[in-house]
Amino acid sequence: MTRSSAFSRRSFMGGVGLTGMAGVLAACSGESPPPDPAGGGGGGGGASGEGLDWWDHFGGLQDLHAEWATTEGENIGVPIEYSYNEPGQATEALQLANQTDTLPDVYSNVVGLPLPALVEAGWLHPITLSDEAMARLPEGTFIEGITMLDGEIYGLPALSDRQYWACTWYNSQIADEVGFDPPQSYDELRSALQAIADHGEYAPMTLALGAAGRIRDQVDDLAQSGGFPGWQGLRYDTGEYEYHHDSYVNAIELLKEISDNGWLLPGTNAFQIPDARGRWSAGQIGFFLDGPWSPGGVRSLNPDFLPNMAVAGQLTPDGEELIITRGAPAPTWFIGGSSANPEAASQLVETFTRDDYQLALAVAMDQPPLNLDVVAEADVIEPYAWLIEDFKERVFRAPQPQVRKVEVTEVLSRTTPVAPHLGDIIQGYLGGDVTDLQGELVKLSDAFSADLDSAIESASADGVEVSRDDWAFPDWQRGTDYTY
């Protein structure tokens, strides 16, 4: 598949008016964030103390999961109470629940702490899976230090690691009317936005600029597709933080130019994810950067807009071939360490390995399922199916220090959040509060580096044999799956 095969015209094959299990997805809200590779919440005992509490932050899967809780609760023999938390509120909800000893039995990965830290603090209970469930999972699903510790499974991946998040979604009806092709490069996007502006009837673009975490994730992706030899500021080859790399500067300057040229819908700087997506799906805006989960969200907001959704993959500066690198599958689901019924909780988690659940994930057009092959059988819009095939071709396995050396997890558990983070800096730069972008990015690199050095020093003082060299992979080659 070549990048020029990105969908530039309205292509639609179902996705609305589905029946059976797929039918419960029709009103999904679709605000799911990317899977967090670090960690998440805890365990409770059900609202009644006899059943299971299940929490998650996957907006596009609410209807599916509510129906799943009812059906599988009957099959397992315990009532399951399902609750959804907005992504921006989910972490706080879990923290408050922890303080009041009311954590759920099953919850999604959202808190952002490394697996070892969660296990050590008692937030997690091991997951027990049957031989049948294990046989359904792809090879390499469970990795020591990421989803398991000392041979015990603590996190179940249900979503694919092979994806990118800064997808260039656009309105195909506006493309037809204004006359532009799906952009592959920064210049092509600029030209398309200018063409929409000159046409005068539509707003060229919107973004979720009010969501600092989401704009951070998207710029991390744009930097990687722009040539950054790593991810989230950390170089794979040297193990050094380099947020001030040209690829980051170029991606942020692109957003700055889009903003300064007046190509953004008024109010975009304050838009959260539902705000931006809702306005785009109203049909009067040309472009919207969003993840592959965008169709699930659009279906809940304005299903009539689905036929007008088109996607051009992810931008590269000069239209180069797109290359993305991701680590091993992150946990999607955990069982709380204080769960009163971990056996039933494990039975619920095991249902997420089944083909019918994986197919339902595909039909939801939210987060791509762990088994990407099921998408070919699912009733989805063609741009979503095209993205999934593009993921298979363009996303490669990254090196991870904790996979090569499990002792690294002791260091990761001692790192602390760095603030302001990349998304905060981007917001400040676009809003005019930050004037020295390069200087702020250098400070960010230094802050992350100092935090990692401090965590290594702390772990070493406790007898853990680790060094900064454990983060360097000089043999890594871009565009290949890393093997240890």
NORPE-V212895 format. One record per backbone hydrogen bond with DSSP energy under -1.0 kcal/mol. CO is the residue of the C=O (numbers start at 1). NH is the residue of the N-H. If there is no record, write none. Layout:
co->(CO | CO)
nh->(NH | NH)
This chain:
co->(2 | 3 | 21 | 22 | 23 | 25 | 39 | 52 | 53 | 53 | 54 | 56 | 57 | 58 | 59 | 59 | 61 | 62 | 63 | 64 | 65 | 66 | 67 | 68 | 69 | 70 | 71 | 72 | 73 | 73 | 79 | 81 | 83 | 86 | 86 | 89 | 90 | 91 | 92 | 93 | 94 | 95 | 96 | 97 | 98 | 105 | 106 | 107 | 114 | 115 | 116 | 117 | 118 | 119 | 123 | 130 | 131 | 132 | 138 | 143 | 143 | 143 | 147 | 147 | 148 | 149 | 152 | 153 | 156 | 156 | 158 | 161 | 167 | 167 | 168 | 169 | 170 | 171 | 172 | 173 | 174 | 175 | 175 | 184 | 185 | 186 | 187 | 188 | 189 | 190 | 191 | 192 | 193 | 194 | 195 | 196 | 203 | 204 | 205 | 207 | 208 | 210 | 211 | 212 | 213 | 214 | 215 | 216 | 217 | 218 | 219 | 220 | 221 | 222 | 223 | 224 | 228 | 229 | 231 | 233 | 234 | 235 | 236 | 240 | 242 | 245 | 246 | 247 | 248 | 249 | 250 | 251 | 252 | 253 | 254 | 255 | 256 | 257 | 258 | 259 | 263 | 265 | 267 | 268 | 271 | 272 | 273 | 274 | 275 | 276 | 277 | 280 | 284 | 286 | 287 | 288 | 290 | 291 | 293 | 294 | 295 | 296 | 297 | 298 | 302 | 303 | 305 | 306 | 308 | 310 | 313 | 316 | 317 | 324 | 326 | 332 | 333 | 334 | 335 | 336 | 341 | 342 | 343 | 344 | 345 | 346 | 347 | 349 | 350 | 351 | 354 | 355 | 356 | 357 | 358 | 359 | 360 | 362 | 365 | 368 | 370 | 371 | 372 | 373 | 374 | 375 | 378 | 381 | 382 | 383 | 384 | 385 | 386 | 387 | 388 | 389 | 390 | 391 | 394 | 396 | 397 | 400 | 400 | 401 | 405 | 406 | 407 | 408 | 409 | 411 | 421 | 422 | 423 | 424 | 425 | 426 | 427 | 428 | 428 | 436 | 437 | 438 | 439 | 440 | 441 | 442 | 443 | 444 | 445 | 446 | 447 | 448 | 449 | 450 | 451 | 452 | 453 | 454 | 455 | 456 | 457 | 459 | 460 | 464 | 467 | 468 | 469 | 473 | 477)
nh->(5 | 6 | 24 | 25 | 26 | 28 | 112 | 81 | 105 | 106 | 83 | 85 | 59 | 61 | 29 | 62 | 65 | 66 | 67 | 68 | 69 | 70 | 71 | 72 | 73 | 74 | 75 | 76 | 77 | 78 | 52 | 54 | 56 | 89 | 90 | 93 | 94 | 95 | 96 | 97 | 98 | 99 | 100 | 102 | 101 | 336 | 55 | 334 | 118 | 119 | 120 | 121 | 123 | 122 | 337 | 134 | 135 | 136 | 141 | 146 | 147 | 148 | 154 | 155 | 145 | 152 | 149 | 127 | 332 | 333 | 370 | 163 | 169 | 290 | 312 | 288 | 310 | 175 | 176 | 177 | 178 | 179 | 180 | 316 | 189 | 190 | 191 | 192 | 193 | 194 | 195 | 196 | 197 | 198 | 199 | 200 | 286 | 287 | 265 | 209 | 211 | 212 | 215 | 216 | 217 | 218 | 219 | 220 | 221 | 222 | 223 | 224 | 225 | 226 | 228 | 227 | 230 | 236 | 234 | 242 | 231 | 239 | 473 | 235 | 245 | 249 | 250 | 251 | 252 | 253 | 254 | 255 | 256 | 257 | 258 | 259 | 260 | 261 | 263 | 262 | 205 | 268 | 270 | 271 | 210 | 276 | 277 | 278 | 279 | 280 | 281 | 283 | 203 | 171 | 206 | 169 | 167 | 294 | 297 | 298 | 299 | 300 | 301 | 302 | 305 | 306 | 308 | 309 | 172 | 170 | 168 | 319 | 186 | 396 | 398 | 109 | 156 | 107 | 125 | 339 | 345 | 346 | 347 | 348 | 349 | 350 | 351 | 352 | 353 | 354 | 358 | 359 | 360 | 361 | 362 | 363 | 364 | 365 | 296 | 160 | 372 | 374 | 375 | 376 | 377 | 378 | 380 | 385 | 386 | 387 | 388 | 389 | 390 | 391 | 392 | 393 | 394 | 395 | 324 | 326 | 482 | 403 | 404 | 405 | 408 | 409 | 410 | 412 | 413 | 414 | 425 | 426 | 427 | 428 | 429 | 430 | 431 | 433 | 434 | 440 | 441 | 442 | 443 | 444 | 445 | 446 | 447 | 448 | 449 | 450 | 451 | 452 | 453 | 454 | 455 | 456 | 457 | 458 | 459 | 460 | 461 | 464 | 463 | 466 | 470 | 471 | 472 | 476 | 480)
